[in-house]
Amino acid sequence: MSGKRTGNRVEDIAPARLALLNSGAAEATTLTECLAVDFAALMRATLPGIGEDAAVIMESAQGTGISKRMVLAAALVCDPLGKGAIERLQVHPSDTVRGWACFVIGAAQDMPLAARLEAIRPLADDHRFGVREWSWMAVRPHLAADLDQAIVHLSKWTKAPSERLRRFACEAIRPRGVWCTHIGALKQHPEKALPVLEPLRADAVPYVQDSVGNWLNDAAKDQPGWVRALCARWIAENPDPATARICKRALRSIDCKS
């Protein structure tokens, strides 16, 4: 297994492959590759104009978690690149660099929520899964801070032709989520998110179905009765295989305890 891209350890990544990732010439194809990228080396290779000091700071943070390093990288590149930072980073061949663009958008000051969502939209629709995950993580604090307006905006995304955008609408406001702070208001009042959940209850794409099911599974940990009642209503009103799949996923934690 050593040296194969399908390995589950950083040590399994071939040196030539790692060099491509660190140069910005290749995209990560697995979580292992994503975690293996040397941010300082990538910064030097792709953005030499921002100065060596930024790379040295990035180098000193190599031992910290990847989420914190994404935020730091965005902060380090934003000032030197100025107003063109988002446009330059979001079209880069490296998915990690495009991930930095997500956090530049997340950190932007005085950006209305509607404008922030519009800015993140291309990255939420990125062809790489990792960039799409960074996109919602980067703006989630702003969605949670203005939840009512976030739900209004995201309810419109549920009608998007792209399943990636439909999935973002749901995933970005999961009550518990993954690698992120919980949204207390939705843990206590999951019904607030129905304008987003209802349009997706029979989505034809498993990628979206899984997100809706996971959203409801999150909610079931705090409001199991509400989730049971909602799933019962959905199945009664819409006996569709997609809805059945969503509800099975939604109820998995409750059913395990039964």
Secondary structure, DSSP 8 states (H G I E B T S, - for coil): -TT-TT-SSGGGS-HHHHHHHHHTSS---SHHHHHH--HHHHHHHH-GGG-HHHHHHHHHTTTS-HHHHHHHHHHHHHHHHGGGHHHHHTT-S-HHHHHHHHHHHHH-TT--HHHHHHHHHHHHT-SSHHHHHHHHHHHHHHHHHTHHHHHHHHHHHTT-S-HHHHHHHHHTT-SS-SSS---HHHHH-GGGGHHHHGGGTT-S-HHHHHHHHHHHHHHHTT-HHHHHHHHHHHHHH---HHHHHHHHHHTHHHHHH-
